[in-house]
Amino acid sequence: MSKTNPGRFFEDYAIGQVIRHAVPRTVAEGERALYHALYPARHALYSSDEFAAANGLESSPLDDLIAFHTVFGKTVPDISLNAIANLGYAEGRWLLPVWPGDTLRSESEVIGLKENSNGKSGVVYVRTRGLNQMDQPVLDYVRWVMVRKRDAAAPAPEPVVPDLAKVVDAADLVIPEGLDFSDYDFELAGEPHRWGDYAIGEKIDHVDGVTVEEAEHMLATRLWQNTAKVHFDATNREDGKRLIYGGHVISMARALSFNGLANAQMIVALNAGAHANPCFAGKTIRAWSEVLDKAETDAPGVGAIRLRLVATTGDSASFPLKGEDGKYLPEVLLDLDYWALMPL
C-alpha cells in the first residue's frame, strides 16, 4: 500500500461528502510582511494598526486575500491536485476578520458533480469554509474545478449542478464589528475619492503594471501551502512551463487597483470569477475595474461598492474583454466580480 498521496480523481467524489483538509496554519505578521513584499499591496486598513483603530477595529487585520489564499491552499491536495482547470467562484463571503495569531483550517462539502462529454474528466463543485481556532467561520465560498478521471471507463455519476446566486445580495454582506468610517482620513489613505464619487458603469484604468517572475510566483504559492504540481514542476505540462497560480494574479490585480480605488478598503464578498487564460512568467500584468453596483450599509460611514476587476497582459486602457465569438480575448487573465467596503 502506497503511503504517498496521488490526489483524488473525479470518481472519488460523492455528493454530500465532507472533507476536512490538512494542515491547520497559524498566520502572523510574517504573512503580512511577505504578502506586501510579493504584491504592491498598500490599502491603509491592512497596513496600519493606528489607521485601523481610528476606524473602529482593535488593530489591523491581515489582508482579506491572505485569508482567502490560506484557506484555498489547504484544499488543493484534496480538491485540485489532479485538476485540469479551476473554472469559477460564487457565493463567497468574508465573515470575520483574520488577526495575526489566528489559526486557520479548511473544510469542503461536495455540492455538485457532472462528468464531461469526453468521459475523461468531470466538474466537481465544492463549498469551502475557512475556520479559525474557535471554529468560527471566517470565509465561505463555492468553486468548481475540472478534475481528471482515474479510469475513463468508470461509470458517470448522476449529474448534479448546484443553483448558485449570480451575486451576493448587499443585505447579506458581513461588516466587521465596530467598523466606522465616520472620521476616515482620506489623506492618510492615499486618495480623496469616496463612495459617492464613483458612478455605476464607470471604468478605471489602474495604469501600473508588474512583470511576473518565476521565483516570486512560486514563493507566493508556497506561502499558501498550495501543492498543485503545475505551479512548480515544469515537466508537468507539455509546453514545459510553470503555470502561475490564479490567486497570484488576483492579488496582483487587487494591489494594482489601489491606484484609483485606494479607499475600497476591505473585500467582503466574491460574486463570481473566471481565470480567463493561463499566465506564465515574463508576462506583465495590468488591471482595470468597472463599477457594477453600489449599496449603503448599516455601519456608520460605510458604503459597499461592487467592482469588476480585470487583469490583462494587454493595454489596460482599451478595456477589452471578449471577442466577437463571445470568448475571452487571449490577453485577458482574470475577470473577478466582488464587493468592497468604502467610506461614504
Secondary structure as UniProt FT lines:
FT   HELIX           10..12
FT   TURN            15..16
FT   STRAND          18..26
FT   HELIX           29..38
FT   HELIX           44..46
FT   HELIX           49..54
FT   TURN            55..56
FT   HELIX           64..79
FT   TURN            80..82
FT   STRAND          83..94
FT   TURN            100..101
FT   STRAND          103..115
FT   TURN            117..118
FT   STRAND          121..131
FT   TURN            133..134
FT   STRAND          137..148
FT   TURN            152..153
FT   HELIX           170..172
FT   TURN            177..178
FT   TURN            182..183
FT   HELIX           186..189
FT   HELIX           195..197
FT   TURN            200..201
FT   STRAND          203..211
FT   HELIX           214..223
FT   TURN            224..225
FT   HELIX           229..231
FT   HELIX           234..236
FT   TURN            238..239
FT   HELIX           246..256
FT   HELIX           258..261
FT   TURN            262..263
FT   STRAND          266..275
FT   TURN            281..282
FT   STRAND          284..296
FT   TURN            300..301
FT   STRAND          302..312
FT   HELIX           316..318
FT   TURN            324..325
FT   TURN            330..331
FT   STRAND          332..343
//
